[in-house]
Amino acid sequence: MIAVAVWGIGTDRYIGLGIPTILESFNQPLPAYDFVGKLVFTVGSLASGFKGGEVTPLFYIGATLGNALAPILEMPFPLLAGLGFVAVFAGAANTPIASTLMAMELFGAEAGIYAGIACGELSFFGAPRDISCPTCRPGKTFQPKRTNACR
């Protein structure tokens, strides 16, 4: 199904890691629908049973969403791409402090206050679950199953 969709749209821009597109989002305007394309293909891949592809797609989706919002908010592409890069990850992983520190490491200490606000908001308004434990419910912690592998 995914392969047919890729063939149908005639581009492989939304499959794979997408690092070139992430880098482009910091330098130039991209099509405003790029983040939707990656979101659709990532959800389709994960829903059909493929493993992996959770962190880098979040960076892609965040950076391209920030890029799409930059002209609307009349702000610089690099700033909003960087904020989207870390904030979407913060919301999905429920890690606002670590994501803020990651932003400061990647984009400089001066980005810290903006990243802290963006990461805090997305973590606060995000889903109560995170990508590390999708079966966990709010208020519950992950308990690995105990198996008796050596019988």
C-alpha positions as CSV (number, residue, x, y, z in Angstrom):
1,M,0.0,0.0,0.0
2,I,2.8,2.4,1.0
3,A,4.8,1.5,-2.2
4,V,1.7,2.1,-4.4
5,A,1.2,5.5,-2.7
6,V,4.8,6.5,-3.3
7,W,4.6,5.4,-6.9
8,G,1.3,7.3,-7.2
9,I,2.6,10.6,-6.0
10,G,5.9,10.2,-8.0
11,T,8.3,11.1,-5.3
12,D,10.2,9.5,-2.4
13,R,10.3,12.7,-0.4
14,Y,8.1,11.4,2.4
15,I,9.8,8.1,3.0
16,G,13.1,7.3,4.6
17,L,14.8,9.5,7.1
18,G,14.3,12.8,5.2
19,I,17.5,14.4,6.5
20,P,18.0,16.5,3.4
21,T,14.5,17.9,3.7
22,I,15.1,18.7,7.4
23,L,18.2,20.6,6.4
24,E,16.3,22.4,3.6
25,S,13.6,23.5,6.1
26,F,16.2,25.7,7.9
27,N,17.3,27.5,4.7
28,Q,14.4,28.0,2.3
29,P,10.6,27.9,2.0
30,L,9.3,24.4,1.4
31,P,5.8,23.3,0.3
32,A,3.4,23.8,3.2
33,Y,2.1,20.3,2.9
34,D,5.5,18.6,3.5
35,F,4.7,17.9,7.1
36,V,1.4,16.3,6.2
37,G,3.0,14.1,3.6
38,K,5.5,12.7,6.1
39,L,2.9,12.4,8.8
40,V,0.6,10.3,6.5
41,F,3.4,8.0,5.4
42,T,4.8,7.6,8.9
43,V,1.4,6.7,10.3
44,G,0.7,4.4,7.5
45,S,4.0,2.6,7.9
46,L,3.7,2.2,11.7
47,A,0.0,1.2,11.5
48,S,0.8,-1.5,9.0
49,G,3.3,-3.1,11.4
50,F,6.7,-1.7,10.4
51,K,9.0,-1.1,13.4
52,G,11.1,2.0,13.9
53,G,10.8,5.4,12.4
54,E,9.5,7.3,15.3
55,V,12.1,9.9,16.3
56,T,13.5,11.2,13.0
57,P,10.0,11.5,11.4
58,L,9.1,13.7,14.4
59,F,12.1,15.9,13.6
60,Y,11.0,16.0,10.0
61,I,7.4,16.8,10.8
62,G,8.4,19.5,13.3
63,A,11.0,21.2,11.1
64,T,8.7,21.3,8.1
65,L,5.7,22.4,10.1
66,G,7.8,25.3,11.5
67,N,8.9,26.1,8.0
68,A,5.3,26.2,6.8
69,L,4.3,28.5,9.7
70,A,7.2,30.9,9.2
71,P,5.6,33.0,6.5
72,I,2.2,33.0,8.2
73,L,3.7,34.3,11.5
74,E,6.2,36.5,9.6
75,M,9.2,35.0,11.5
76,P,12.5,33.6,10.2
77,F,12.5,30.1,8.7
78,P,15.5,28.9,10.8
79,L,13.9,29.9,14.1
80,L,10.5,28.2,13.5
81,A,12.0,25.2,11.9
82,G,14.3,24.7,14.9
83,L,11.4,25.3,17.4
84,G,9.3,22.8,15.5
85,F,12.1,20.3,15.3
86,V,12.4,20.2,19.1
87,A,8.8,21.0,20.2
88,V,7.1,18.2,18.2
89,F,9.6,15.8,19.7
90,A,9.0,17.2,23.2
91,G,5.2,16.7,22.8
92,A,5.5,13.2,21.5
93,A,8.1,12.0,24.0
94,N,6.8,14.1,26.9
95,T,10.3,15.5,27.5
96,P,10.1,19.3,27.6
97,I,13.3,19.8,29.7
98,A,15.5,17.4,27.6
99,S,14.1,18.9,24.4
100,T,14.8,22.4,25.5
101,L,18.4,21.4,26.4
102,M,18.7,19.7,23.0
103,A,17.6,22.9,21.3
104,M,20.2,24.9,23.2
105,E,22.9,22.4,22.3
106,L,21.9,22.4,18.6
107,F,20.9,26.0,18.0
108,G,22.7,27.9,20.7
109,A,21.8,29.1,24.2
110,E,19.9,32.1,22.9
111,A,17.2,29.7,21.5
112,G,16.6,28.3,25.0
113,I,13.8,30.6,26.1
114,Y,11.9,30.2,22.9
115,A,12.5,26.4,22.9
116,G,11.5,26.1,26.5
117,I,8.1,27.9,25.8
118,A,7.5,25.8,22.7
119,C,8.5,22.5,24.3
120,G,6.6,23.2,27.5
121,E,3.4,24.0,25.6
122,L,3.5,21.0,23.4
123,S,4.3,18.7,26.3
124,F,1.4,20.3,28.3
125,F,-1.1,20.1,25.6
126,G,0.2,16.8,24.1
127,A,-1.2,13.3,24.5
128,P,-0.8,11.8,28.0
129,R,1.2,8.9,26.4
130,D,4.6,9.1,24.9
131,I,6.4,7.3,22.1
132,S,8.5,5.2,24.5
133,C,5.4,3.4,25.9
134,P,2.4,3.6,23.6
135,T,0.4,1.1,25.6
136,C,0.8,2.9,28.9
137,R,-2.2,4.8,30.2
138,P,-2.0,8.0,32.2
139,G,-1.1,7.3,35.8
140,K,0.3,3.8,34.9
141,T,3.9,2.9,34.5
142,F,5.4,0.4,32.1
143,Q,5.8,-3.0,33.5
144,P,7.8,-5.4,31.3
145,K,6.4,-8.9,31.0
146,R,8.4,-11.5,32.9
147,T,9.2,-14.5,30.8
148,N,10.9,-17.7,31.7
149,A,13.2,-17.9,28.7
150,C,15.5,-20.5,30.3
151,R,13.4,-23.6,31.1
